[in-house]
C-alpha cells in the first residue's frame, strides 16, 4: 500500500525528507498558501469542523478516511501514484522509457502546461468562496468544502512539480499562482472560464459538472505524458476529480427532481408560476446549461493548433485513453474534420490530425457531457414531463478558435447579429434569470433540512445518514 507520511510538515509520498533543498523551498511556500487560503478560501469558514475525506494512501483499494477537521488544518500535501516501469505510448518517443527528468528542449512547453493546469485550481476556489453563505443544506455545504480543499491539494501537486523540476523559474511560477485572482482586471487567471463569477448554487453545480469534467479530460491527457512525475501526479488527481463531477451531476439532478415535483403538484410548466412557487423552472436550467457548457468547450483551445501537435509529437500530452485507441499513436498522415463557417453555413474541413488534437479532446468531452445530460432527462421522464434538456451545438457561443464570435443558435444554425441579439435571452441566462436564482439562495444549515428549490440526496456521504451533522459551526 503506497501510504502517505503524515508526520511531516508537508504530508507526502515522494520522500521529501531526502531532498532538503526542495523541502525547504516548499516549506517557505506553505505559509503563503495558507495566507492565500485565509484571504481567498471559503469565506467565514475558518472555525468550522467539516466532515472531510483525507487521502491516507494513493492505492485504488481505499485511499481515503473521513472525519471532522477544521479546513485550515486540512493536511494538504504531495501525492503521486505509485511508480511503475512504463513506456511512452505515443509521439516521436513512442517505445522509449518514460522520463524521470525533463529533456531540456521541452522544459518551456512543459512548464507552460503545468502552470496553466495549476492556475485553474486556486481559481475555482476563488470563484466559489462566497457560496457557503447561501448553502441549501449542510450536506451541500460539506460537498462544497470537500471540492475546495481538493482543489487546494491539486494546486500543491502542480507546485511540487514546478519547484522540483524547474528551479528558480518554477519557484517564481509557484508564487505567481497565489498572486493572480479570478476575475481581477489587472492580474486575472489564465483561462477565461476561471474568471467567470460563480454567484449561486445552480452555477456551482453546472461548473462542477461541466468545467470539472474538462479537468477530467485534460488530466487524463496529461496522465499519458512521457514525463513520468506529471503522469503519476495527474492520475492521483483524477481520483479526486470524480467527486467534483458527482457533486455537479447529482446537484443538477436534485434541482430538476424538485422542479418536476412542483410542476406535477401545480399541474403547470409555466416558468412564472413555478418561480412564484420558489423552484427553478427548466428553461432557466437550460440557459445555465448552455452558458456553462459553451464556456467550458472553449477551454479545449483552438480547433487547429500547432501547439497541440507539438505537445503530442514530443510526448508531453496524449489523448484521452490513449492506450485504448487502435492506431499508430503517431498520427502522421492522418486527418480529422473540424468545423468552419463558409458562406453563412457551418461546414466541415479536413485538417491534419496532429493539428486537430484539441478538437479530438473536445469531441470526447462532448460525448461524455451528453451522457450526463441524458441522465438528467431520465429524471424528467420519470416525472412524466415531456420537456427535455439539450446540449447546445459545439459552435454555439464560442470565443476561441475558428468559430470565435460566430453567431450560432443552440441548434447549430448560423444567425445574423440582429437575430442573435433578439434571441440570446432565450439561449443564455439573463440578468433577470440570475437575479431570480440569487433570490432563492438562503442558507439552510439545520441537519437534514433542505432549501425549497432542491431535493434531498438519495443517500448521505460515506454511508452517513442524510441528516448527519456534516458541519459543526463555531
N, C-alpha and C positions, 0 to 999 in steps of 0.2 A: 504494500500500500504506500503510495507516494504522499507522505504526510507533510504537514506544514509546521515549521518551527515557530510556535507562538511565544517562546521565551525571549525572543529577540525584540528589540525596539521596533523594528520593521519585520513583521512576520513574512517568511519566505520559504521557498523550497529550492532556492538556487545557490545555496551555500554562500550567502552574502558575507558571513563572518570570515571567509577565506580571502576576500578582496577588500582590504581595509580602505583603500583609496575610494572605491565605489561606495562602500558602506558610509564613509564619512560624507561624501557628496550628497547621497540620498538623505542622510540624517540632517543635513543642512537644508535640504529642500522640504523636508517633512513639516517644520513649523510654518513655512509659507503656505503649504497645502492646508494645514489646519486653520490658518488665518483666513484663507480664501473660503474654506467651508463655513467658518463663522460669519463671514460677510455675505456670501452668496449661496450657501446651502439652504435647506428648508427653513423658512422664516419662523422664528419663535419656538423652535423645537428642541433647543439645546438640553433642556432638563427632562424631556420625556423618556420613559423607559419603553422601548419598542420591541415587539416580538419579531426579531430578525433572524435570518438564515446566515450563518457564517461558514465559510469553507474550512474543513478540517483535513481534507486531502483532495487530490486532483484526479482521483480514480472514479470512473463512471459508477462503480458499485455503490457509492454512497458517500458523497463528499461534503455533506452539509450537516450542521447541527443548529437547532433552534433554541432561542432563549431571549429574555428581555435584556436589552442593553441600551444605554444612552448613546445616541448616534455619534457625538464627538469622541466616544470611547470605542467606536467600532474598529475592529482590528484590520484596517486596510493593509495590504501587503502585495507581494510579488509572487505570483503562482504560475508556473509553466507546466504544461502536460509532461508526463514522463518522457524522457528522451529515448528514442529508438533509432536503430540504424535505418536510414531511409535514403532513397534516391530522388533526384529531381525528376519529376514526371512529365515535364513539358518544356518547350522552348529550345533554344540553342544548346543548353546544358543538359538536355534530357539524357538520363542514364548515368550522370555523374553523381557522386556522393553529395548529399545536401551540405551546404556550407555552415560552418560554425562561426566564421568571421566573414566580413563583407569585402568582396573584391573592390579594390579602390575605385575602379571606373564606375561602380554602381552606387557609391555612397550618397551622392546628391539626390538621385531618384528615390532611393530607399528612405532617406531622411524625410523627403517630401511626403512620401506615402504615410510614414509613421506619424508625422506631425499632423497631417490632415485628419487621420483617424483619431489621434489623441485629442484634437481640438473639439471633436463632436461630443466627447464625454462630459467635460465640465459645462459645455454649452447647454446641454439638455437639463442639467441640474439647475442652472441659472434660469432657464425658461420656465421651470416648474416650481420655483422657490416659494411662491405665494399660494400655491394650491392647497396646502394644509389648512389654511384659514376657511376653506369652503368645502371640506371633505364631506361626501354624502354618507359616510359611515366610518366606524373605527376600522373595519375590515379594509375599506378602500384606502384609508389614511396609512395603514400599515403597508399596503402594497406600494403606495407612492414612495414611502420612505425606503422600502427594500430596493426599488428601482434606483433611487437616488444614491444609496450607499454603494450599490454595484457599479453605477456609472463612475463614482469616485474611484473604485478599485480598478476599473478599466483605464482610467487616467494614470494610475500608478503603473499599470502594465506597460503603457507606452513610454512613460518617463524612465522606467528602468532601462528599456532598450536604448533610448536616447543617451542616457548617462553612461551606460556600459560600452556602447559601440561607437559613439560619435564625439567623445572628448569634450572640449570646450564648446564647440558648436552645439552639441547635444544638450549640455547644461543650460546654455542660453535659450535653446528652444523649449526646454522644460520650464524655465522661468516664464517665458512668453505665454505658455499655455495657461498660466494663472493670471496673466495680465489682461488678455483680451476679455471682452464681455459681450454676451449675447445681446444683440440689438443696439449696442453702443455705436454712435455715429463715427467717432474718430478712431476706435480700435475694436471693430466688430469681430465676431467669429468668422472663420474662413469660408464656410459654406452657408448660402443664404437661408436654407431651411432651418438652420440653427440660430438665425437672428429673428425668426418669426416669433411673436408672442404666443404663449400657451395660457390664455387668460381664464379658461374654465375647464371643467372636467370632461365635457364632450370633446374638446380639443385635445386634452391629455390622452383620452382613450384612443382617439384617432392617431395621435402622434405615436403612441406605443404600439399600435397595430401596424401602421404604415411605415413610419420612419425608423422604428427599431427593426422592422423587417428589412429595410435597406441595410442596417447594421449586420443582420444575419448573412446577407449575400456578400457584402464587402468583406466581412471577417472570414467567410467560407473561402473566398477567392484568395485572401492573404494566408489562410491556413494551408494552402498548396505551395507557398513560397519556397524557393530554393534556400532562402536564409532560414535555417532551422529554428533559431530562437524566436523569430517572428511567427513561424508556423505553430510552434508549441504554445506560444502566448495566446494567439487568437483562437486556437482550438479550445483552450480552457474558457476564454471569454464567451464562446458560443454556448456553454452550458448555462451561463447566467442570462444571456440574451433571450433564451427561450422563455424565461419567466416574464420578461418585459412584454413580449408579444402576447403571452397569455393574459396579462393584465388588460391589454388593449382589446383583444378579441372578446374576452368574457365580459369586459365592461360595456362595450357596444351591444353585445347580445342582451345584457340585462336592461340597458336603456330601451331597446326595441321591445323586449318582453313586457316591460311596464307600460309602454305606449300602446301596445296591442291590447293589453288588458283594459286600458281606458277606452280604446276605440270600440271594443266589444261591449263594455258596460254602458257607454253613452250612445252606442249604435251610430257612430259617425266617423268620417275621415276628414272632417273639416278642420284645417290647421288652427283657425281662430278658436273654435270650441275646445279643442284639445289643449291649446296653450292656456286657456282660461281654467282648465282642469289641472294645470300645473305639470303637464308632461311635455316631452319634446316630440313634435309632430315629425313624421317620417320624411316629408320633403326637406325639412331643416337638417335632419340626419344626412340625407343625400347630398345637400350642398356642402356640409362639412366634409363628407367623404370625398367629394370632387376636389375640394381645396387641398386637403392633406395628401391625397393620392398624387395629384399633379405636382405639388411642390416636391414630394419625395421622388417621383420619377425623374425630375431634373437632377437629383443628386448623383445619378449614374454618369453624368457628364455628356459631352458632345457625342452625337451619333457616329461621326467619323473622328478618330483620334489617333494621331501618330504616337502620342504618349502611351495610350493603351497598347499599341503594337509593341512599343519598346519595352514596357513593363512585362509583357508576356514573353517576348523573344529572349529577354535577358534573365527570365526565371524569377522575377520579383513578385509577380501576381498572376495566379492562374485563373481558370474559370470555376464557376460553381460546380462542385462534384467532378472535378477534372478527371479523376481516375476512372469514373464510370462512363466516360464518353468513348465512343467507338470511332476514333480517327487517329491520325498520326501524331497528335499533340504538338505539332509544329505549325500547321495551318498554312504553310506557304503554298500559293497557287489556289487556295480555296476562297470562296466568296460568300457573302451574306447580303440579304436585302434589307435596306433601310428606307425610311420614308423621306420624301422631299415634296415641296409644293411646286407645281408646274401648271401654268395657265389656270390658276384658281382651283386646282384639284390636288389631292394628295396622291402621289404615285410612288411606286417602289423603284429603287435604284440599286443596282448590284455593285458592291464595293469589295475590296479585299477583306477577307475575314479578319485578318490581324488588325486592320484599322476599324473594324466594327465591333470590337470586343466589349465596349461599353454597352452597345445595343444588345449584344448577346446576353449580358448580365441583366440588363433592364427587362428583356423579354422573359428570362427565367423568373425574375421578381414578379412580373405581371401575372404569370400563371399562378404563382403561389398566393398572391394577393386576391385573385379572383376566387380561389378555392375557399378562402375565409369568408368572403362576402356571400358566397353560396351558402355557407353555414348560417350566416345571419338570416338569409332568406328562408331557411327552414324554420326558424322561429316564427317568422311572419306567416308562413304556410300553415304551420301547426295551429296558429290562432285563427285560421280560416279567412285571412285577409288577402285580397288579390294584388295588393301593391308589391313591388319588388325593388330592391336596391341594385344599382348597376354601377360597375366600374367604368368611368368615362374612357373615351378613346385616348390612346397614349400621346396624340398630338394636341390634346386639349390643354390650354393654359400653360404652355411651355415657355420657359425663359432662358433656356440653354440649348446650344446646338443649332442645327439647320432649321429646326421648327420654331426657334425663339421668336416670340412676338407675333407669330401667325395666329389669326383669329379662327379658331376651330370649335365647333359645337361639341358637346359631350358625345354625340353620335358619330363624330368624325367628319362632319361637313365643314368645308371652308366657308366662312361667312364674312360679310363686309364689316368694316369698322362700325357703321351705324347699327347693323343688326346685333353685333356683339354688345354694344353699349345699351341697346334696347332690351336685351335678354339676359345680360350677365347676372342680374338679380335673381333669375330663375336657376342659375347654374352655380353660383358661388355665394357664400354667406354674405348677407348684407349687414350693415351696422345695426339694423333692427333685429336681425336674427341673433347677432352676438349679444345685443343688449337684453333680449328675451332670455337667452340661455344663461347669461350672467345673473339675471333676476332670480333664477331658480337656485342659484348657488348659495346655500346657507349651511353652516356647519352642523353636522349631526354626529355626536360623539358618545351617546349612550350605547353601551354594548348591545348588539342585536337590533338596533334601530337603524332605519334607512330613510334617506330623503325620498320624497314622494315620486320623484322622476326616474327612479332606478329600482329594479327588483333586487331582492337579496340573492346571493350566490347559492348554488345548489349545495355546496359544502364549504367548510372553513379551511384555514391554512394548516397544513401538516396534521390533518385529522382532528384538529381542534373544532369545537362547535362554532357555528356562525356567530353566536353571542359571546364568544370568548373575549376576555379583556386584552385586545391586541396592543393597545397603547395605554400606558399608565401615565396620567398627566401629573405634572409637578404640583 
